[in-house]
Structures are given as structure tokens and as C-alpha cells.
Amino acid sequence: MLGGPLTPESKMAGLRSFISQFNSQALAIIGALTVGYISLKLLLSVLRGIKLYVLSRPLGLATNLKKLGAWAVITGATDGIGKAYAQQLAEKGINIVLISRTLEKLQNVAQEIETQYKVKTKVIAVDFTKGVEIYEEIEKELKGLEIGTLVNNVGMSYSYPEYFLEIPNVEKFIPDIINCNTLACTMMTKVVLPGMVERRKGAVINISSASGMLPGPLTTLYAATKVYMDFFARALQIEYASKGIIVQSVLPFFVTTKLSRIRHTSLFTPNPTQYVRSALGTVGLEQRTNGCLSHSIQGYINELAPEWLYYLVQGTMFRNVRALHYKKMQREAKKKEQ
Ligand SMILES: NC(=O)c1ccc[n+]([C@@H]2O[C@H](COP(=O)([O-])OP(=O)(O)OC[C@H]3O[C@@H](n4cnc5c(N)ncnc54)[C@H](OP(=O)(O)O)[C@@H]3O)[C@@H](O)[C@H]2O)c1
């Protein structure tokens, strides 16, 4: 064959062998690059996790919020995550404005904070399910305070997972949840941000939810309002970073609070104190965070898993919770009849 004439058949055979070799080499390179990319991403995530959740607190890597201003404002400050932010910011020597609905609860928490942390407090009793009319009064109450930190924490959710049209009292529930979860964070930011921009320093922390990472069937409205909070924070950060403002979007998974109706802590469900201690360690380091190590791992899995699997797991869980709710209602109705 050597030096002999090439027939069309032998040319084709040569070409086929070349293509097949090229294909297997290309596949090997693509495979190696994919494995390398995933390994590098995983390594970077692990290193970031170590920085945020292991080194940040002992080394004081997070932003020193006291340096941003003498006061912090927290909405939904008398329970759960909001109360933990109020306590832990007070622990740093920051004066606290607590805003929630119930005056008596506000006064009790304010008293606790003043006694324990020797800082000043101010309380504002307001219902955030109301519309824009409430913010003029809030603005008056906050006038003259050097506010360095705003925690947009207030939020409401479903009492049980439900289909959109079957939500009890849906005509009232719609404006209530939109006002409480989206209007409140928008208007509170509108009230507080000008002072921060003037002083060229401040932090706005939005407590969104991991429910806002993907659409949430059977908690549709809640998830939709939480996406708003997340996007609002992320875009605002881009607009105001150059003015010295930090805007952080926090997306917790379950925390043991009245809202979640979970009482016992577990590996993946911290209590509000544990959760906020960790989340505060990320301010200034992470613009968007699940807040603590166990929630970040859940967030990572959520992002890697296919969406259909997420909907399957979440849908099954929520339909079961809904069924249990209806069974409970039936039992209670039977008891009343007897
Ligand atoms: N817990 C979780 O698992 C979880 C997970 C993801 C995201 N989140 C988010 O974290 C935030 C805090 O939730 P949480 O679980 O800590 O709730 P929580 O324990 O139920 O506390 C809610 C706080 O908000 C106040 N509040 C409720 N409705 C209000 C209204 N209409 N007007 C004014 N204040 C109101 C409550 O006080 P009053 O009742 O006296 O008004 C209380 O201080 C929410 O935005 C929630 O969506 C929570």
C-alpha cells in the first residue's frame, strides 16, 4: 500500500477514522473541562463557606455596623428573626428602633433590650398590611436619627399551603401579603435611604426567603413577594454601591419561629439567635446569602438539582401538609357538632 494510489474507499475510511479519533479526543477534553469546572466551583464554594461561616466572626471580617450609624431600624422586631436582629445589633452597642403591630410586645422587647445591652430604644406600633398612608407617620418618628442599618424583616405567609383561588378570604389576603412583604420593604427603604446616601454609609438588609429562589406552588403569593424582595435588594445594591451603601438579600430556609410553625431545632433548622448570629457575619462579604452554613448547603443543592425534582419534592410535601390541615379542620368541625 505504501506510496500506492489512494482509492475513494480508502480516502473515506481514513476520513472516518480521523473523525472518530477527533470525536473521542474532543469528548475526553469536554469531559475533563466539565469535571475541572465543577471541582473548581465546589472548591471555591467550600473556601467561601469557610471564610463566611468559620473565619468571619473570630476575625471580624464582616462590616462593623456600629460604624455606619448610631441607630438600627428593624421591622417585625418583636419575634423570631427580627427580634434576634434587634438583640444582636443592640449587643454591638447600636440603638434600636423596633417596629411591629403590638404595642405591648414592642414595649416588653424594648425594655429587655435596654436592660440587657444598655442602649437606647424607640418603638413604633404599626400594621404593615396597610397601604402607603402609614409611612408618613413612620418618617416623622424616625426624623433626626442617624440610622446606619435597616433590617426589612417583617413578613407574613400562608397559614397552610393552598391553591391560589382557595386561599381563605383571598380578596383581603392578596393586598395584605403584598403590602406586608413588598410595600413595607420598599417604603421603609425609601424613608431611610436618603439619610444613608447623605452620610455615604449604611446597610439595608432584606429578609427574603429561600422560597423566593424558585416559584412556590401552593405558596404562590408568598414566593412571589419574596422574589420581589430579593430582586429589589440586588438591583438597589448595584444602584447604590458607589454611594457607600450595602444592600444585602438574605434568603433563609426554615428557622424555628411562629411563622414557620417549627418548634425544634435540627441540623438544617436553626433557631433565630443561631441563624442571625451567622447571617450578621456575612454582611459586607455576601450580597446575597442563605445566611448560615446548613442553609447555604441547601441552597447549593437547590441550584444543582433539576427544577422538576424541586417541584416534585416541594409539591408532595405541601400537598401532604394541606391534606393534614383539612383533616384537622374536619376533626374540629366534628367536635363542635358533638
Ligand atoms: N421562619 C422561617 O422559617 C423563615 C424562612 C424564610 C424567610 N423568613 C422570613 O423572615 C421574616 C421574619 O419571619 P419570622 O419567622 O421571624 O416571623 P415571626 O416569628 O412570625 O415574627 C414576625 C414579626 O413581625 C411582626 N409582624 C407580623 N405581621 C405584622 C404586620 N402586619 N405589621 C407589623 N408587624 C408585623 C410580628 O409582631 P406582631 O405580631 O406583634 O406584629 C413579629 O414581630 C419574614 O419576612 C419571613 O418571610 C422566615
The ligand as a MOL file (V3000), in Angstrom:
LIG
                    3D

  0  0  0     0  0            999 V3000
M  V30 BEGIN CTAB
M  V30 COUNTS 48 52 0 0 0
M  V30 BEGIN ATOM
M  V30 1 N -39.0480 31.4470 59.9610 0
M  V30 2 C -38.6860 30.9510 58.7970 0
M  V30 3 O -38.5260 29.7420 58.6290 0
M  V30 4 C -38.4300 31.8880 57.6420 0
M  V30 5 C -37.8740 31.3530 56.4710 0
M  V30 6 C -37.6470 32.1940 55.3990 0
M  V30 7 C -37.9320 33.5370 55.4980 0
M  V30 8 N -38.4670 34.0350 56.6330 0 CHG=1
M  V30 9 C -38.7750 35.4710 56.6800 0
M  V30 10 O -38.2280 36.0400 57.8410 0
M  V30 11 C -39.0150 37.1470 58.2490 0
M  V30 12 C -39.3320 37.0230 59.7320 0
M  V30 13 O -40.0780 35.8430 59.9210 0
M  V30 14 P -40.2020 35.1300 61.3360 0
M  V30 15 O -40.2920 33.6920 61.0450 0
M  V30 16 O -39.1800 35.6140 62.2660 0 CHG=-1
M  V30 17 O -41.6630 35.6460 61.7850 0
M  V30 18 P -42.3610 35.6930 63.2030 0
M  V30 19 O -41.6010 34.9280 64.2270 0
M  V30 20 O -43.7760 35.3270 62.9680 0
M  V30 21 O -42.2690 37.2540 63.6080 0
M  V30 22 C -42.9420 38.1870 62.8470 0
M  V30 23 C -42.7060 39.5760 63.4110 0
M  V30 24 O -43.3380 40.5060 62.5570 0
M  V30 25 C -44.3690 41.2200 63.2490 0
M  V30 26 N -45.4880 41.3510 62.3380 0
M  V30 27 C -46.1830 40.3550 61.7350 0
M  V30 28 N -47.1240 40.8690 60.9480 0
M  V30 29 C -47.0210 42.2130 61.0390 0
M  V30 30 C -47.7100 43.2960 60.4610 0
M  V30 31 N -48.7450 43.0950 59.6420 0
M  V30 32 N -47.3460 44.5580 60.7670 0
M  V30 33 C -46.3230 44.7830 61.6100 0
M  V30 34 N -45.6130 43.8000 62.1830 0
M  V30 35 C -45.9740 42.5300 61.9140 0
M  V30 36 C -44.6880 40.3490 64.4660 0
M  V30 37 O -45.1270 41.1170 65.5770 0
M  V30 38 P -46.6870 41.4200 65.8430 0
M  V30 39 O -47.3920 40.1290 65.6230 0
M  V30 40 O -46.8050 41.9830 67.1970 0
M  V30 41 O -46.9970 42.4340 64.8260 0
M  V30 42 C -43.3100 39.7830 64.7870 0
M  V30 43 O -42.5400 40.7230 65.4740 0
M  V30 44 C -40.2470 37.1450 57.3470 0
M  V30 45 O -40.0880 38.0810 56.3330 0
M  V30 46 C -40.2630 35.7570 56.7560 0
M  V30 47 O -40.8780 35.7130 55.4920 0
M  V30 48 C -38.7270 33.2460 57.7070 0
M  V30 END ATOM
M  V30 BEGIN BOND
M  V30 1 1 1 2
M  V30 2 2 2 3
M  V30 3 1 2 4
M  V30 4 1 4 5
M  V30 5 2 4 48
M  V30 6 2 5 6
M  V30 7 1 6 7
M  V30 8 2 7 8
M  V30 9 1 8 9
M  V30 10 1 8 48
M  V30 11 1 9 10
M  V30 12 1 9 46
M  V30 13 1 10 11
M  V30 14 1 11 12
M  V30 15 1 11 44
M  V30 16 1 12 13
M  V30 17 1 13 14
M  V30 18 2 14 15
M  V30 19 1 14 16
M  V30 20 1 14 17
M  V30 21 1 17 18
M  V30 22 2 18 19
M  V30 23 1 18 20
M  V30 24 1 18 21
M  V30 25 1 21 22
M  V30 26 1 22 23
M  V30 27 1 23 24
M  V30 28 1 23 42
M  V30 29 1 24 25
M  V30 30 1 25 26
M  V30 31 1 25 36
M  V30 32 1 26 27
M  V30 33 1 26 35
M  V30 34 2 27 28
M  V30 35 1 28 29
M  V30 36 1 29 30
M  V30 37 2 29 35
M  V30 38 1 30 31
M  V30 39 2 30 32
M  V30 40 1 32 33
M  V30 41 2 33 34
M  V30 42 1 34 35
M  V30 43 1 36 37
M  V30 44 1 36 42
M  V30 45 1 37 38
M  V30 46 2 38 39
M  V30 47 1 38 40
M  V30 48 1 38 41
M  V30 49 1 42 43
M  V30 50 1 44 45
M  V30 51 1 44 46
M  V30 52 1 46 47
M  V30 END BOND
M  V30 END CTAB
M  END
